[in-house]
Amino acid sequence: MLLFVLLLTNIGAKAYVVGEYFVKDHITYRVIDASTSSPKLAVYNVKGVSGTVTIPATVFDGIDTHFKVTQIGGGHDSDNYEWSSTVTGVTLPNTITTIDSRAFAGSGITSLTLPASVTAVKGTKSMFWNTLISQLKEIRVAAGNTSFISDNGVLYTTGHKALIAIPNKYDLSSTTYIYSINPNCVKVYPDAIPSYLNIKKLNIPAATTDLSFGTWPQFSYSTFTLEEFDVDTDNSAFCSIDGVIYDKEKAQVLLYPPGKQDTHFTIPDNVTTVAKYVFYNNSYLTSINFNNVQTVDACAVFSCSLLQTITIPSSLTSISTGAFQTCPKMSKYIVEAGNPNYSTDDNGVLFDKDKKILIAYPLGREGNYAIPNTVTTIGYAAFYRSLNISSVTIPSSVVNLEQYAFRLMPNLTSVTFEEESQVKVFGYLAFYENPKLTVVTLPKSLATLGNSFSKCLALETINVPDGSQLETIAANAFSSSDNLTNFNFLGSCKLKNIGVNAFADKTKLKAFHFPASVTSIGTNAFGNTPAMETVTFADNSTIIAFGEGAFANSGIKSIKIPAGVKSIAKEAFKNCNVLEKVTVPAGCTNIDPQAFKFDSKLADIEVDANNTVYSSVQGILLSKDKSKLILFPPGKARTDFTLLPPSITKIGDYAFYESGTNFTNLVIPAKVNTIGQRAFGLCRSLKTLTLLCDQVIPSTKIDQGTNTMAFDDGTVASDKATDHVTVYVRKNLFDAYKADAFWSKFNLKPSFTVKAEGTTTTDATDEYIPTSANTADLLSTTANVKTFIVPKQISYRETGAAAATTYKVGLIGDYAFENANSNMKEVVVKADIDYIGAMAFVTKTQRNAATNTISPVSTTISQVVFTGNAPATQLSRNYFGLGAQFSEFFKGAAGTGACTQKIYVKKSKLAAYKTAWPAYTDALDYKIKGDGAADFQIATKYASFAREFDTDFADYLAAKGNTKIAAFVAGSQLIQGPGDYGTSAYHVRMTSIDEHGGNASYAYIPAATGVLLKVLDREKTDADFYYTIGEEDDRTYNITDNVMTGITVTDARVEASSTSPVYVMRDGLFRKVDTPIASFPVHGAYMKIKELQGGAKVIFDFKDPTTTEIESISADGTAVNSDDAYYNLNGQRFVGKPQQAGIYIHQGKKIVIK
């Protein structure tokens, strides 16, 4: 069946094309008007319910379309139009205007009332195809209807001008089963007298001059009990003889009663023509004498179940193909000698005289049949319902294969066309309903493939041979042949056109290779083909357009649009739930914004750079100048943040329409000022909208039409954006947004500021804006620091909130450090950054309001340190295809020079960063020389040190073989011992950091840890000395007994007094300071120990794991005489060489005096 059914939960407004079906509340509807302003539906069938069904006047699709229901019926032969027989009643709304073919078919409705609104009945199957409503007893018409009346349960048009229908179960017992048509009736509709009406005689008045002859069904084509027609003698068009209807002149027999019980009928002498459908479904006739008949029309004898032979008299010289059909006991046709135009063969098959036209095959014949090679035409329905034929070979002589030629042959398994076949066209439904046909190879000669194989339920494979002349696959070609799996082109083919619905609903079709010659693909041609994962096109493909719904609901995962395609129509790829990538060629310049609607996994639309209308950035479809966002592929949505190119100024119609469950947040760039129709329609999962806009997007630039609104307001669609979307805006624009009539309906929140990490000030200097419920974007900072830290996360408590919200810092925004404090020399990025914005680390820019341009000027930031293990994947310039001047790091005013900033990363990650950031290969390094303000050097053995991140001093030693550096932190316990400075002396045993909770290496220093560094193997570091980022920063270190306090981020005030001094390192020596230090240099450290007794002095011992090397500094801050001083192991000082034997320390060396 041709039935592309969608559940209402999966479809949305204007997501329809005419002819599309969907189901709601057991009712299948067909779209008959897909317009935005007035969409309309027809009721197609009702299934799975019992009792009386109420048809609604309007249908809301559950998303954003309100349909009006205006029609019942309109199904086709190959459609599943039947209602459940358990439906016994129906109530129609006063919106129904039309009753069309097959309305209520198969239902158990007993009484029907047409509302006043009904104005038309139409269709080839009359109003109802009345026969199919087998239990209907009466038809009523509501008051106020001006088009129809009910005459005691029988339906007529107003004034009894036309008889529409007598119900199947209409009770005629009171008239001895005779019905007399109203004398005013002029016309009787097809099937007005239904098959199951218990009637024996029909009286036709003089006025009735139109009995719908020549159409199918006849007005009484299959009324099994009807034995007699009685036509009024004054009727000017018809007459009746023995219950049979003739024309007035009695030259044509028009209708033989289906229930007339005579076994033989001789056509009167003066009759020369047997019209269409005369002998239809009669179960009594065994023979017909055509007497003097000269002409027999198509379908003249149809389904007469007992008819065994037909004799063609010599006078019968014109027999239409299809004249004799579906008489199952027909054993042979006999042609009288002397007939000039017709003949038979030994099998009783009827031909024309030369046996070029095979007119009719006797269905009662046993076995297969070899079609003679004289035959050029196989006539209309020639083998229709042949029970005994299992295989057919079409000889090469055959040119024409007429409609129904091989229809409904229940045992047919094989159809073979001889190699030199001449058949160019198969007639309508030529192989229709053959249930055992599985494989067909088409003849090379075939030029047009219509719907010849519709409803072949077992058909799996169609082969198109090499050298095929096939040019057209027509509309509905394989309707209801739902098992079709393979359509194979075995070589060259001339195929040009694939029609509307040609392969629609072929849910098992796996693939399709389009020959280069194909130029057009019709509406819904491959709609609802979820197994079709692969479509391929020749390199020289000539396709110029994809029609509406052409590949809707297909299984295509990736498609490269052929170079010749100029347009992609509305919903061409709708509901392609596995489609991930689309490649658009240069010549495709007309893409409907709804072409890829509901493609939840689509993540990449790639546009050829030479396309003059479209471009793409990161898979997002844009206008050529990148100012308009045309389509955002839903598969690109992220849960933490979703970014758009900063070049966008307009969000186009349907840009984000129903972008799926993953579309929870969006960052709208600074220049956007317009939002188009349904741009955010049905974005039910959207929670966060972050507006980086320089100005408020005005209400006048946001579509708010009833059926076109950019954001759903709950009045049309089931969604209401203001109920679930929080809009974050720049804090300087917050009041303006609150005052705006449109934006004020949302939950508005401003960006917020927090104090810079590592600072002691209470000033909130760093501006962030959330991009989702748990991710934030660093927008700017005014922090007065030398080293700025981008932290892993921040916390902010909104006014009135019970608790603070913690956000991951996932983005460094465009121009984040523009106008940063000039003291800032370094940025340390601790966060796992995913995006780095345009000119992010440029501190000075030039903005030109007239041209709306911005360019870099300079930067005070000398270096950026990234401690993360993975490089950001979204660097704005390359990610969004921006110009060189938008480089994230400073590369000169034009953005084309060398990067002037150093970019430091972990040694183990350098290769990964260089791969990810090829534009900054030369700037990337792991050898940190300093902090951006000055290089790090140890000039006299010792230096204090502290950093914002883990550092490691071991790599230089490993690379150079010298400069072993250890970090010491000391213990807090003072050791009392004799000395020469009064009543007591103290010393502090300095031990390396690895013995106090640090890393296993004494060269590894955790972040924010003050240490004393000592060069163990030499006096100072070389000019090329460096350290690296600590690789083991994934753990927390707890440094104990540390008397060193580090200074990070910026210079700091250090409090000191005579009772609470501090010790600072200068020129390799500790010096005591007992007054406050206004500005202690950043990245150094000072020592502070617990208060000593008045006048006491302290000695510091520095111990490493391999030797006991001691350097001593007096507690008063004066240097000892390093040339003359000796110390014993108790710290006692001697001037000059001691005379007593023992072990002493002199100039940092262990000395043994004997």
C-alpha positions, 0 to 999 in steps of 0.5 A, spaced: 500 500 500 502 507 498 501 509 505 507 513 508 504 513 516 507 517 521 506 518 528 504 524 531 509 525 536 514 525 530 512 530 526 511 538 526 508 544 523 508 544 515 512 538 516 507 535 511 506 534 503 499 533 500 498 525 500 501 524 506 498 520 512 498 520 519 494 516 525 491 519 531 486 516 536 485 510 531 483 515 525 488 515 519 488 522 516 490 524 509 493 531 508 489 534 502 491 541 504 498 542 506 498 550 506 500 554 512 494 558 513 489 553 512 491 545 512 486 540 511 485 533 512 481 527 510 479 521 514 482 515 511 480 509 515 478 508 522 481 502 525 482 498 532 476 501 535 469 499 536 462 502 537 460 509 535 466 513 533 466 521 533 470 524 527 473 531 530 472 537 527 479 539 528 486 535 529 492 538 533 498 534 531 500 535 538 506 539 536 504 545 532 499 544 527 491 545 527 488 541 521 481 542 519 477 535 517 473 537 511 473 530 507 471 523 508 474 518 503 478 518 497 482 512 497 485 508 491 485 501 489 492 500 492 491 503 499 489 500 505 482 504 506 478 499 509 475 501 516 474 496 522 468 492 521 467 493 529 465 501 528 458 501 528 456 508 528 460 515 526 458 522 528 461 527 523 463 534 524 459 540 521 466 541 517 465 536 513 464 538 506 466 532 501 464 525 501 469 521 497 471 514 494 471 509 499 468 513 505 466 508 511 469 502 507 468 495 511 465 499 517 459 496 520 456 502 521 448 501 521 446 509 520 449 515 517 447 522 518 450 527 513 452 534 517 449 540 514 456 542 511 456 537 506 456 540 499 459 534 495 460 527 493 465 525 488 470 520 486 470 514 481 467 509 486 461 514 488 460 517 494 461 511 499 463 505 494 456 503 497 457 496 497 463 496 502 458 498 507 455 492 508 451 493 514 448 500 513 441 501 514 439 508 513 442 515 511 440 521 514 441 528 512 442 534 518 437 540 518 440 545 514 443 541 508 442 545 502 445 539 497 442 533 499 436 530 502 434 523 505 428 519 502 426 515 508 433 513 509 435 513 501 440 519 499 438 523 494 441 530 492 436 536 493 429 535 489 431 528 488 435 530 482 440 524 483 440 518 487 446 517 491 445 511 495 440 506 497 444 502 504 446 495 503 441 493 509 435 498 507 429 494 508 425 493 502 420 487 505 414 491 505 415 492 497 416 485 496 423 487 495 422 492 489 425 499 489 422 505 485 426 510 484 423 517 485 420 520 479 424 526 479 430 523 479 435 524 473 441 521 475 443 514 478 450 515 481 455 509 480 454 503 486 447 507 488 444 500 488 449 496 492 451 489 492 448 486 498 441 490 498 436 485 498 432 487 492 429 483 486 426 489 482 428 496 480 423 501 477 426 506 473 422 512 472 421 516 465 426 522 468 432 518 469 436 519 463 443 518 466 444 511 469 452 512 469 453 507 464 460 506 461 463 507 468 465 502 473 462 501 478 455 501 474 450 504 478 448 496 480 454 492 478 454 487 483 447 487 486 446 479 487 439 478 488 437 483 483 433 480 477 429 485 473 430 492 471 423 495 469 424 502 465 418 506 464 416 506 457 416 514 457 423 514 458 427 517 452 434 514 453 432 507 456 428 501 455 427 494 458 426 487 455 425 481 460 428 485 465 434 487 461 436 494 460 437 497 453 438 503 449 431 506 447 433 504 440 434 497 442 441 497 438 445 496 445 444 492 451 446 496 457 445 492 463 443 484 465 441 484 472 446 480 476 441 476 479 437 474 473 437 466 474 436 464 467 442 459 464 442 462 457 441 468 454 440 470 447 441 477 445 436 480 441 436 480 433 436 488 433 442 489 438 449 490 435 453 492 441 454 490 447 456 495 452 461 495 458 459 492 464 453 488 461 454 481 464 457 483 471 458 478 476 452 473 474 452 467 477 447 463 473 449 464 466 452 458 462 452 461 455 451 467 451 449 467 444 451 474 441 447 473 435 447 479 430 452 483 435 457 486 431 461 490 437 463 488 444 466 493 449 471 492 454 469 489 460 462 487 457 463 480 460 466 480 467 466 475 472 460 470 470 462 464 475 459 459 471 460 461 464 464 456 460 464 457 453 463 463 448 462 463 441 464 469 437 459 469 431 461 471 424 458 478 425 462 480 431 467 484 428 469 488 433 471 486 440 475 490 445 481 487 448 478 486 455 471 484 453 471 478 456 474 477 463 475 473 470 470 467 468 474 462 472 470 456 468 471 458 461 474 453 458 475 455 451 473 461 446 470 459 439 470 463 433 465 461 428 467 460 421 467 466 416 469 471 422 473 476 418 477 478 424 478 473 430 481 466 431 482 461 436 488 456 437 488 449 439 488 451 446 481 455 445 485 462 446 482 468 443 486 472 438 485 477 432 485 474 425 492 474 424 494 472 431 498 478 433 493 480 438 492 475 444 485 478 446 483 473 452 485 466 455 480 461 457 481 461 465 479 454 466 484 451 462 490 447 465 497 448 465 502 453 462 501 456 456 506 458 450 505 465 447 505 464 440 511 468 437 506 471 432 503 475 438 505 483 438 500 485 443 497 481 449 490 485 450 487 488 456 486 483 462 488 477 457 490 473 463 487 476 469 486 471 474 489 465 470 489 460 476 493 455 473 499 458 470 506 458 474 510 461 469 510 466 463 515 467 457 514 473 453 516 472 446 520 477 442 515 479 438 510 482 443 510 490 443 504 492 447 503 489 454 496 492 455 493 493 462 491 488 467 494 483 462 497 478 467 493 481 473 492 477 479 495 470 477 495 466 484 500 461 482 505 465 477 512 465 480 516 467 473 516 472 468 521 472 462 522 476 457 526 474 451 532 477 449 530 481 443 524 483 447 520 489 443 516 491 449 516 499 451 511 500 456 507 495 461 500 497 461 497 499 467 497 494 473 499 489 468 502 484 473 498 487 479 497 482 485 501 476 483 502 474 490 508 469 488 512 473 483 519 474 487 524 476 481 523 480 475 528 482 470 525 487 465 526 487 458 532 491 455 526 495 450 522 497 456 522 505 456 517 506 461 515 502 468 509 504 470 505 501 476 505 494 473 508 490 479 503 494 484 501 489 490 506 484 488 507 482 495 513 477 495 516 481 489 524 482 492 528 484 486 527 488 480 533 487 475 534 492 469 539 489 464 545 492 461 543 496 455 536 498 458 532 503 454 528 505 461 527 512 461 521 513 466 519 509 473 512 512 473 509 514 480 507 509 485 510 504 481 511 499 486 505 501 491 504 496 496 509 491 493 512 492 500 517 486 500 521 489 494 529 489 497 533 490 491 533 494 484 539 492 480 542 496 474 546 491 471 549 496 466 548 502 462 541 505 462 537 511 460 533 512 466 531 520 466 525 520 471 523 517 477 516 519 479 512 521 485 512 515 490 515 511 485 519 507 491 515 510 497 514 505 503 519 500 500 521 499 507 526 493 505 529 497 499 537 497 501 540 501 496 539 505 490 544 507 484 542 512 480 544 512 473 548 518 470 542 519 466 537 521 471 534 528 471 529 528 476 526 525 482 519 526 484 515 528 490 516 522 496 519 518 490 523 514 496 519 516 502 519 511 508 525 507 506 528 506 512 533 500 510 536 504 504 542 506 507 546 507 501 544 512 495 550 513 489 550 517 484 555 517 477 560 522 477 557 525 471 550 525 474 545 529 470 540 530 476 537 537 477 532 537 483 530 533 489 523 533 490 519 534 496 520 528 500 524 525 495 528 521 501 524 522 507 525 517 512 530 513 508 536 510 512 541 514 508 547 515 513 551 520 508 550 523 501 554 527 496 549 531 492 550 530 485 554 536 482 548 537 477 543 538 482 540 545 483 535 545 488 533 541 494 525 541 495 522 542 502 522 536 506 526 532 501 530 528 507 525 529 512 526 524 518 532 521 516 534 519 523 541 516 521 543 521 516 549 524 519 553 528 513 550 532 506 555 534 501 552 540 497 555 542 490 557 548 487 551 549 483 546 547 488 543 554 489 536 553 492 535 549 498 529 549 502 530 551 509 526 545 511 529 540 506 533 536 512 527 537 517 527 532 523 534 529 521 536 528 529 543 525 527 545 530 522 552 534 524 555 536 518 553 540 511 559 541 507 558 546 502 563 547 496 567 553 496 565 555 489 557 555 491 555 562 490 549 562 494 551 558 500 557 556 505 558 552 511 562 553 517 563 547 522 557 543 518 552 549 519 549 551 513 550 559 512 549 564 506 555 565 502 557 571 506 556 567 512 551 573 515 545 568 515 544 562 519 540 557 514 540 551 518 543 548 524 544 541 523 541 538 530 547 533 531 552 538 532 548 540 539 552 539 545 550 539 552 555 544 555 555 549 550 553 550 542 556 555 538 555 559 532 559 563 527 561 570 530 559 572 523 552 571 523 547 577 523 540 573 522 538 567 524 533 564 518 527 561 518 526 554 521 534 554 522 533 550 529 526 547 528 525 541 532 533 540 533 531 534 538 533 532 545 540 534 545 539 541 543 539 544 550 543 550 550 545 555 544 550 561 544 548 567 540 554 571 537 554 578 538 552 581 531 545 577 531 539 582 530 534 578 526 530 571 528 526 568 522 520 564 522 519 558 526 527 559 527 526 556 534 519 552 533 518 546 537 525 546 541 522 543 547 529 541 550 532 548 550 534 550 557 539 556 556 540 561 551 546 565 551 546 572 548 552 575 547 549 581 542 552 587 543 545 590 542 538 588 544 535 584 539 529 588 538 522 585 538 520 587 531 526 583 528 523 577 531 517 573 528 511 573 532 506 571 527 500 566 529 503 560 525 510 563 524 512 565 531 520 564 532 519 561 539 513 557 541 508 561 546 503 555 547 497 558 543 499 554 537 504 549 538 504 544 544 510 548 547 511 554 550 519 557 550 518 561 556 516 556 560 523 552 560 528 557 556 533 561 561 536 567 557 543 570 559 545 577 557 550 581 558 550 585 564 550 592 561 544 590 557 540 586 562 535 592 564 534 593 556 532 586 556 527 587 562 524 593 558 523 589 552 516 587 551 518 580 548 524 578 552 521 580 558 517 574 558 523 569 559 527 568 565 532 573 564 539 573 567 545 577 567 552 575 566 556 575 573 562 577 575 567 574 580 574 575 583 580 573 580 582 566 582 588 567 587 587 574 589 585 577 596 581 583 593 574 583 594 573 586 587 569 582 582 573 583 576 572 577 572 565 576 567 562 570 566 556 568 562 553 561 563 552 557 556 548 551 559 546 549 566 553 547 568 558 551 563 560 558 563 564 562 558 569 567 560 567 574 557 572 579 560 577 581 566 579 587 569 583 584 574 590 587 576 594 581 576 601 579 573 599 572 572 591 571 570 588 564 572 583 561 568 580 556 573 577 549 572 570 552 575 567 558 578 561 558 583 556 564 583 550 565 588 545 569 584 541 574 588 536 570 592 538 563 591 539 558 596 546 556 594 551 557 589 551 554 582 558 551 580 560 552 573 565 548 569 569 554 565 569 551 558 570 557 553 574 563 553 570 568 549 571 572 543 576 578 545 576 575 552 582 579 554 581 586 550 582 592 555 585 587 560 590 591 565 596 592 562 600 589 568 598 582 566 603 578 562 601 571 563 595 567 563 595 560 566 589 556 563 587 550 568 580 549 565 579 544 560 577 549 555 573 547 549 573 553 545 578 559 545 575 565 541 577 570 536 583 575 538 582 572 545 589 573 548 589 580 544 589 586 549 588 592 545 584 592 538 581 597 534 574 597 532 571 601 526 564 602 527 563 605 520 565 598 517 563 594 523 570 591 523 575 589 528 582 588 528 588 586 533 593 592 535 597 589 540 598 585 547 601 585 554 600 578 555 607 575 553 605 567 554 599 563 555 600 556 559 595 551 558 595 545 564 590 541 561 591 534 557 587 535 551 587 541 546 581 545 545 578 543 539 574 549 537 579 555 536 575 560 533 579 562 527 579 556 524 573 553 527 569 558 524 573 560 518 574 567 520 580 571 517 587 571 519 586 578 523 581 574 528 587 569 530 586 567 538 593 569 539 597 575 537 600 574 530 601 582 528 596 587 526 594 583 520 594 576 523 599 573 518 605 574 522 609 569 527 605 569 533 609 573 538 606 570 545 609 563 547 604 558 548 606 553 554 603 546 554 605 539 558 611 536 555 607 529 554 602 533 550 606 538 546 605 533 539 597 533 540 597 540 541 601 541 535 597 537 531 590 540 533 593 547 533 597 547 526 597 555 526 601 555 532 606 550 531 612 555 532 609 558 538 608 552 542 613 549 547 614 545 554 620 549 556 618 555 560 623 560 561 619 565 566 613 568 567 612 573 561 615 578 565 622 576 566 626 569 565 627 565 571 634 564 573 638 562 580 644 566 580 647 564 587 645 557 589 639 559 592 632 562 590 625 562 592 619 560 588 612 559 587 607 558 581 600 557 580 601 550 577 605 544 578 612 545 576 618 540 575 625 542 575 628 535 573 627 535 565 633 540 564 637 535 568 635 530 564 636 533 557 643 537 559 646 532 564 647 538 569 643 543 574 640 538 579 635 542 583 631 540 589 626 544 592 626 545 600 620 546 605 623 545 612 620 543 618 616 547 623 619 544 629 625 548 632 631 544 635 634 547 641 642 546 642 648 550 644 650 556 641 655 562 641 649 567 641 647 567 648 643 563 652 641 558 647 641 557 639 636 554 635 636 551 628 631 549 623 633 542 619 631 544 612 628 538 608 626 537 601 619 537 599 618 530 597 619 528 604 613 533 606 607 530 602 610 532 595 611 528 589 616 522 589 621 527 586 624 533 590 624 537 583 617 537 583 613 542 586 605 542 587 601 549 585 601 554 589 607 551 594 612 556 596 619 553 596 626 554 597 630 552 591 637 549 591 642 548 585 645 542 588 651 541 583 653 548 581 653 555 583 647 558 578 643 556 572 645 557 565 641 562 561 637 557 557 635 554 563 627 552 563 622 548 567 616 544 565 609 543 567 608 538 572 605 532 569 602 529 575 597 534 577 591 530 577 592 528 584 592 533 591 598 534 594 598 536 602 605 539 603 606 539 611 611 543 616 612 548 610 615 554 613 615 557 606 609 561 603 609 562 596 606 569 592 602 567 586 598 571 581 601 578 582 606 582 587 603 582 594 604 585 601 607 581 606 606 583 613 612 583 618 614 586 625 620 585 630 616 580 634 614 576 627 619 577 622 619 574 615 626 571 612 627 573 604 632 570 599 636 575 596 643 574 593 642 567 595 642 568 602 636 569 607 635 576 610 631 577 616 625 582 615 621 585 621 617 591 617 612 590 612 613 589 605 609 593 601 610 589 594 613 582 595 615 580 588 610 574 584 613 567 584 617 568 590 616 565 597 618 568 604 620 564 610 616 565 616 617 561 623 614 561 630 616 566 634 623 566 638 625 568 645 627 575 645 634 576 642 635 568 640 638 567 634 637 561 629 641 557 624 638 554 617 641 547 615 639 545 608 639 537 607 639 533 601 638 526 600 645 524 598 650 529 602 650 533 608 651 540 605 650 546 610 649 553 608 648 558 614 645 564 615 645 568 621 638 570 624 639 577 624 640 577 617 647 578 616 651 574 612 656 569 616 663 570 613 663 564 608 671 564 608 673 564 615 667 561 619 666 553 621 660 550 624 660 543 628 654 539 627 651 542 633 651 549 629 656 552 634 660 557 630 668 558 630 672 563 627 678 560 623 680 553 623 678 550 630 683 546 634 679 541 636 679 534 632 672 533 629 667 534 623 665 541 621 662 544 616 666 550 612 664 553 605 658 548 605 663 542 605 664 537 610 671 538 613 674 532 618 679 535 622 684 530 626 
